[in-house]
Structure formats: C-alpha cells, structure tokens
C-alpha cells in the first residue's frame, strides 16, 4: 500500500551489508547455452554453437539454422507493454505497472545469494538480465526468459547501447562483456581494473567509456576491443575511495565522479577539466550519482555528510555543479551507503530509490520522490532487495525490477 511520508529528521541510521555472489544448488543450463534460432514468423531451427577469437578479446555465441517460415510479417517494430500474468524462465526479474504496489509473479523462486543486472534494449521488446552468472534474454517484453550465455567475474550491471547491443560489467571489478544483437558475448580487456561506471555514446553503440575508482576515464570506439586514455583523472584525495562514475545518457562528455571525503566532481568536456561540486556538505562521501535521461541538467546524488553522519539525497539543476538536499534519512526513509537511485525516464522531477534487506524478514521499500511537491511515497514488497530499476520503452510508468536474494 502506498504511503505518503514526512521528511522529519531522526537519529536512526541504517548500515548496509554487502555480500559477494556465490553458487547454490539452483539448476542452471549447460554452459554452452545453445539456443534455437527463429526465422521471421517461423518456428525456429536447430541450434549451432560458434566461437571466434580476436586480438584482446574472445567471442562466443549461438545461432540457429533459421525458422521454417510463417505466413508473413516479422519482428515487432516498436516496444509494447507485457501482457502476461506470470513470468516464465526466471524469478530474478519482475515488472510493475503501479510503482511496486503489485509485482508480477514468476513460475519459479529465487534461492541462495544473487543480484540482478538488467537493461532494456532498443531492439523492440528485448531485455537482458544477469543473475548469478547466467545471462538471460527476453524477446517478449519480459514475459519469457531464456539463458543465452554464462558470464564470469562477479556481480554484473548491464548498460544498454544503440543498435541492439549492451555491455555487462562488474561494479568495482574488471570483468566486461559486450553483448551483440545476435546474443553473442565478447569478453573484453579494459584498461580499468576497478570499474565504477560505464557510458555509451547515444549515437554509436560501439563507442563507450568506462570510469575506474581512481577517477580515470578510458575510451573505446570499437566496442571495447581497444582503449585509449580519455582526458585527465578527476581530482582525488590521498585516502579517497572512488564510489561511482556516472555518465550522462545523452552526452558522453558529461561525467560525474563520486568519492569518499571529497564529495563529487563534474566534467562537461570529456574529462579534460573537472569542477568540484558544491552543496554536498563538508567531507562528504558521495556513493551514488545519476543523470536524468529527461534533462541533462538534473543530476541526483546520495551522500553521507560526515560530522552529523547523516545521509541525504541531493538534486542539482545545473548538471552537477551545485546540489541541494531534498531527502534526509529518517525513521520513515531508510538510506544506506550506496542507495540505488534511478531517475524517472521521462519526468525530470521524479526519482526512485530503494531500501531492502533480508534481515528479520523485512523485505523492500520502493520509494518515489517527486520534486514538484517535495513528497516521498513508498510501496513495500517481500523481496530481499531490488538491484536495478528499468523503465519500459513503451510506457515509462511500467517498471522492470531486478531482484536480490540473500538466503544466508
């Protein structure tokens, strides 16, 4: 049930635990991950598997022999909203049309420990998800999921790219894969060893940048096969820890870097110069940053203000140069170090954020902040947490959620 919450200050602080992913007894498909190909309006053909090796990268993929043909037609030309009442193939992803009030059930259950990366592609009705090493794909707007590959290296996030591509990367790690439109995966070798952010050129899915925990930015214009240094690293302190590099989805040169004790820095010229953000408090630890896809001047941040030791969500209206606190943690609003913050896809004034834990069976709060009336509302569900929120390209009010399971 949705509740409207006050933003009064309280002394309750919530600590966050972070658990590495591990395997359990859940059954997964064979690592070869063979899949059947499908012709236009056809029934699909027999699977085959291929592998190629290129300098600096290894590519594996699966193709089908083609469909048997149909009565005409072809793949859908635009996204639609899902029509199923139950999700099949995974319980790692759900969707909601009412911002978490009701979640679509799955035909299976999660077990063990796992986190879910998630992205909606520009290929109509196609989503990718990663859960405990399994790369999953749906081609019917999230109703049915199949495993297409196995990824190794840690807990992955997924960033969509133009042309039906995506990049799967380990947060604060070095593993990086390119996922091409046919579902094949290429293991890349980025120069960064502790990736804390990845951005893609909105006009070219083969042009991407990664940021690492040192504040350095690397650029690739060939899909991640080769890399060059981009500009200069963001200023850092002697004991600073880089937490997040956020790239503007509409402008690859607009980047923000959040770190311990030094708050955040912003560049609008592709890391040639950096400016210290103001308004985040003295000696702030800035854990989360996100640029609104609806307006590049709107930037959101979640930060711990040292001294009073209070966590806040901040909003900037000048691209990240200056911030103002809009939400403060309280007895009714739980913030942790590294709260997931996701701007609304089309409304620059709306931000989603999450608090979830398995501890004492609490479950997950999905919050919505609306800057228009400074109101925070929330819905609650029984999942252990939400690791990703993705809006449907067909309807920004329909949200896909990547779910967390932590059965310790």
C-alpha positions in Angstrom: 0.0 0.0 0.0 1.4 3.4 -0.9 2.0 5.8 1.9 2.9 9.5 2.0 5.8 10.1 4.3 7.1 13.2 6.2 10.8 14.2 5.9 11.5 14.9 9.5 15.0 14.3 10.8 15.7 11.4 13.1 18.8 9.8 14.5 18.1 6.3 13.2 21.0 5.4 10.8 20.9 2.2 8.8 24.0 0.3 8.0 24.4 -1.6 4.7 25.8 -5.1 4.3 27.3 -6.3 1.0 27.6 -10.0 0.2 29.5 -11.5 -2.7 27.6 -13.7 -5.0 28.0 -17.4 -4.6 26.6 -20.5 -6.1 24.0 -22.7 -4.7 22.0 -25.8 -5.7 19.8 -23.9 -8.2 19.9 -25.7 -11.5 21.3 -23.8 -14.5 21.5 -24.7 -18.1 24.6 -26.2 -19.8 27.4 -23.6 -20.1 27.3 -23.9 -23.9 23.9 -22.2 -23.7 22.7 -23.4 -27.0 19.5 -21.7 -28.2 17.2 -22.2 -31.2 17.2 -19.6 -33.9 14.0 -18.2 -35.2 13.0 -17.1 -38.7 10.6 -14.3 -39.4 7.3 -15.6 -38.1 8.8 -19.1 -38.2 9.1 -21.9 -35.7 12.9 -21.8 -35.2 15.5 -24.2 -36.2 18.2 -26.5 -34.8 20.9 -24.9 -32.6 24.5 -24.5 -33.5 27.4 -23.0 -31.5 30.3 -20.9 -32.7 33.4 -19.4 -31.2 35.9 -16.9 -32.6 39.0 -15.2 -31.1 40.2 -11.7 -31.9 43.1 -9.8 -30.5 42.4 -8.7 -27.0 39.0 -10.4 -26.9 37.3 -13.7 -27.1 33.8 -14.1 -28.7 31.3 -16.8 -28.1 27.8 -17.0 -29.4 25.0 -19.2 -30.6 23.0 -19.2 -33.8 20.1 -21.1 -35.1 19.6 -22.6 -38.5 16.6 -20.3 -39.1 12.9 -20.8 -38.9 10.6 -22.7 -41.1 8.9 -19.6 -42.2 5.5 -18.2 -41.5 2.6 -16.6 -43.0 4.4 -13.3 -43.4 5.2 -10.4 -41.1 8.3 -10.1 -39.0 9.6 -8.9 -35.6 7.7 -6.1 -34.0 8.7 -2.6 -35.0 8.2 -1.0 -31.6 8.0 -1.8 -27.9 4.8 -3.0 -26.3 3.9 -3.5 -22.6 4.0 -7.1 -21.4 0.7 -8.9 -21.5 1.5 -12.0 -19.3 0.1 -12.7 -15.9 3.1 -14.8 -14.9 6.8 -14.6 -15.8 8.4 -17.8 -17.0 12.1 -18.7 -17.1 13.4 -16.7 -14.1 12.2 -15.1 -10.9 15.1 -12.6 -11.0 13.1 -10.1 -12.9 9.6 -8.8 -12.3 7.6 -5.8 -13.5 5.0 -3.5 -12.0 2.6 -1.0 -13.6 1.9 0.8 -10.3 5.4 1.5 -9.0 5.6 -1.6 -6.8 2.1 -1.8 -5.4 1.7 -5.1 -7.3 4.5 -7.2 -8.7 4.0 -9.8 -11.5 4.7 -13.3 -10.1 7.1 -15.9 -11.7 6.7 -19.6 -12.2 9.9 -20.3 -10.1 11.6 -19.0 -7.0 15.0 -17.5 -6.2 17.4 -19.2 -3.9 20.9 -18.8 -2.4 22.6 -15.4 -2.9 22.2 -13.5 -6.1 21.9 -10.0 -7.5 20.4 -9.0 -10.9 21.7 -6.7 -13.6 19.0 -5.5 -16.0 18.6 -3.4 -19.2 16.0 -2.8 -21.9 17.5 -2.7 -25.4 16.4 -0.5 -28.3 15.5 -3.8 -30.1 11.7 -3.9 -29.5 10.6 -6.0 -26.6 14.1 -7.2 -25.8 15.6 -7.1 -22.3 18.8 -8.6 -20.9 19.4 -9.7 -17.3 22.3 -11.3 -15.4 21.8 -13.3 -12.3 24.5 -15.5 -10.7 26.4 -15.7 -13.9 23.5 -16.5 -16.2 22.9 -14.0 -19.0 19.2 -14.1 -19.7 17.2 -12.6 -22.5 13.6 -11.9 -23.1 12.2 -11.0 -26.5 8.5 -10.6 -25.5 8.8 -7.6 -23.2 9.8 -9.5 -20.1 7.2 -12.4 -20.0 9.6 -15.3 -21.1 13.3 -15.6 -20.3 16.0 -17.9 -21.6 19.6 -18.2 -20.8 21.9 -17.3 -23.7 25.3 -17.3 -22.1 27.3 -17.6 -18.9 29.3 -14.6 -17.6 32.2 -14.9 -15.2 33.8 -12.3 -12.9 31.4 -11.1 -10.3 28.1 -9.3 -9.8 27.2 -7.6 -13.2 25.4 -4.5 -14.1 24.2 -4.1 -17.7 24.2 -0.9 -19.8 22.2 -0.8 -23.0 23.7 0.5 -26.2 22.3 1.6 -29.5 21.9 -1.0 -32.2 20.6 -3.8 -30.0 23.9 -4.1 -28.1 24.7 -3.9 -24.4 27.7 -4.0 -22.1 27.8 -6.2 -18.9 30.3 -5.0 -16.3 31.3 -5.9 -12.8 30.8 -3.0 -10.4 34.2 -2.2 -8.8 35.7 -5.1 -10.8 37.4 -5.6 -14.1 35.2 -8.1 -16.0 33.5 -6.5 -19.0 31.5 -8.2 -21.8 29.9 -6.8 -25.0 26.6 -8.5 -25.9 25.8 -8.1 -29.6 22.4 -8.2 -31.2 22.6 -11.9 -32.1 23.2 -12.7 -28.4 26.9 -13.5 -28.8 29.2 -12.3 -26.0 32.7 -10.9 -26.3 35.0 -10.8 -23.2 36.8 -7.5 -23.3 40.0 -6.4 -21.6 39.5 -2.8 -20.4 42.4 -0.8 -19.0 40.4 -0.2 -15.9 40.6 -2.8 -13.1 38.0 -1.3 -10.8 35.2 -0.1 -13.0 32.7 2.1 -11.2 30.8 3.4 -14.2 30.2 2.8 -17.9 28.6 5.1 -20.5 27.7 4.6 -24.2 27.5 7.2 -27.0 23.8 7.7 -27.7 24.6 7.8 -31.4 27.1 4.8 -31.6 26.8 1.6 -29.7 30.4 0.7 -30.4 31.7 3.9 -28.7 31.8 3.6 -24.9 33.7 4.9 -21.9 34.5 3.4 -18.5 35.5 5.1 -15.3 37.5 3.5 -12.6 37.9 4.0 -8.9 40.9 6.3 -9.3 38.8 8.8 -11.3 40.3 7.9 -14.6 38.3 7.6 -17.8 39.1 5.2 -20.7 37.6 5.5 -24.2 36.9 2.8 -26.9 35.4 3.4 -30.4 35.5 -0.3 -31.5 33.2 -1.9 -29.0 35.7 -2.3 -26.2 38.4 -4.2 -28.2 41.0 -1.3 -27.8 41.2 1.5 -25.3 42.8 4.9 -25.0 43.1 7.3 -22.1 40.4 10.0 -22.1 41.3 13.4 -20.7 42.6 13.5 -17.1 41.5 11.7 -13.9 39.2 13.5 -11.5 41.0 15.1 -8.5 41.2 12.7 -5.6 42.5 12.8 -2.0 45.3 10.7 -0.7 42.9 8.4 1.1 39.9 8.8 -1.1 37.9 5.9 -2.4 36.1 6.2 -5.8 32.5 5.0 -5.5 30.7 6.0 -8.7 31.3 7.4 -12.2 28.0 8.5 -13.7 27.8 9.2 -17.4 25.1 11.4 -19.0 23.0 9.0 -21.2 22.6 11.9 -23.7 26.1 13.3 -23.7 29.2 11.1 -23.2 31.3 14.1 -22.3 29.2 15.0 -19.3 30.5 12.8 -16.4 30.3 12.9 -12.6 32.7 11.2 -10.1 31.7 10.5 -6.5 34.3 9.6 -3.9 34.9 9.5 -0.1 35.6 12.7 1.8 35.7 14.9 -1.4 32.1 14.7 -2.4 31.8 14.8 -6.2 33.4 16.3 -9.3 31.9 17.0 -12.7 33.2 17.4 -16.2 31.4 18.6 -19.4 34.3 18.3 -21.8 35.1 14.6 -21.6 37.4 14.7 -18.6 39.7 17.5 -20.0 38.8 19.6 -16.9 36.9 18.8 -13.7 35.0 21.1 -11.3 34.3 20.3 -7.6 30.6 20.0 -6.9 29.2 22.2 -4.1 26.3 21.7 -1.6 27.0 18.1 -0.6 28.3 19.0 2.8 31.8 19.1 4.2 33.9 15.9 3.9 31.0 14.1 2.1 31.1 10.5 0.9 29.2 10.5 -2.3 28.1 7.0 -3.0 25.5 7.2 -5.8 25.1 9.5 -8.8 22.7 9.6 -11.7 21.9 12.0 -14.5 18.3 12.3 -15.6 17.6 11.0 -19.1 14.8 13.5 -19.4 17.1 16.6 -18.7 20.9 16.5 -18.5 20.9 19.5 -16.1 19.2 17.4 -13.5 21.6 15.2 -11.5 20.8 13.2 -8.4 23.2 12.1 -5.7 23.2 10.1 -2.5 25.8 11.1 0.0 26.9 10.7 3.6 27.6 14.1 5.3 30.4 13.4 7.7 30.2 15.1 11.1 26.5 14.9 11.6 26.8 11.5 9.9 23.5 11.9 8.0 22.7 10.5 4.6 20.8 12.7 2.1 19.6 12.5 -1.4 20.6 15.7 -3.3 19.4 17.3 -6.5 21.3 19.5 -8.9 19.7 21.7 -11.6 23.0 22.8 -13.3 24.4 19.5 -14.4 26.0 18.6 -11.1 27.9 21.8 -10.2 25.8 22.6 -7.2 23.5 20.4 -5.2 20.7 20.9 -2.6 19.4 18.3 -0.2 15.9 17.1 -0.9 15.5 14.0 1.2 17.1 13.2 4.6 17.2 9.8 6.2 14.7 9.4 9.0 12.7 6.8 10.8 10.4 6.6 7.7 13.0 7.0 5.0 16.0 4.5 5.1 19.1 5.3 3.2 22.3 3.2 3.2 25.8 3.7 1.8 25.2 3.2 -1.9 21.4 3.5 -2.1 20.1 2.6 -5.6 18.8 5.8 -7.2 17.1 5.8 -10.6 15.7 8.9 -12.3 12.3 8.6 -14.0 12.8 8.0 -17.7 10.6 11.0 -18.8 9.9 13.1 -15.7 12.9 15.1 -14.6 11.3 15.8 -11.2 10.9 12.2 -10.1 13.4 9.8 -8.6 13.1 6.2 -7.4 15.2 4.8 -4.7 15.3 1.6 -2.7 15.9 0.2 0.8 15.8 -3.6 1.1 17.1 -6.3 3.4 16.6 -9.9 4.2 17.3 -9.2 7.9 14.4 -10.2 10.2 12.3 -10.8 7.0 11.9 -7.0 6.4 11.7 -7.0 2.6 12.0 -4.0 0.3 10.7 -0.4 0.3 10.5 1.2 -3.2 10.4 5.0 -2.7 9.4 7.7 -5.1 10.4 11.3 -4.6 8.5 14.0 -6.6 10.3 17.3 -6.5 7.1 19.1 -7.6 5.6 18.8 -4.2 8.6 17.5 -2.3 6.7 14.4 -1.5 8.1 10.9 -0.8 5.9 7.9 -1.2 6.6 4.2 -0.9 5.4 0.7 -1.6 6.6 -2.4 0.1 7.2 -5.9 -1.1 8.6 -9.1 0.4 11.8 -9.4 -1.8 15.2 -9.1 -0.1 16.1 -6.1 -2.2 16.0 -4.5 -5.7 19.3 -4.1 -7.5 18.0 -2.4 -10.7 15.0 -0.5 -12.0 14.4 -0.1 -15.7 11.5 1.7 -17.3 9.7 0.1 -20.2 10.4 2.0 -23.5 6.7 1.6 -24.3 5.5 3.1 -21.1 7.7 4.9 -18.6 5.3 4.1 -15.8 5.9 0.4 -16.2 9.0 -0.6 -14.3 11.1 -3.7 -14.6 12.8 -4.7 -11.4 16.0 -6.7 -10.9 15.6 -8.7 -7.7 18.0 -9.7 -5.0 18.0 -12.9 -3.0 20.1 -13.3 0.2 19.4 -16.6 1.8 22.3 -16.6 4.2 
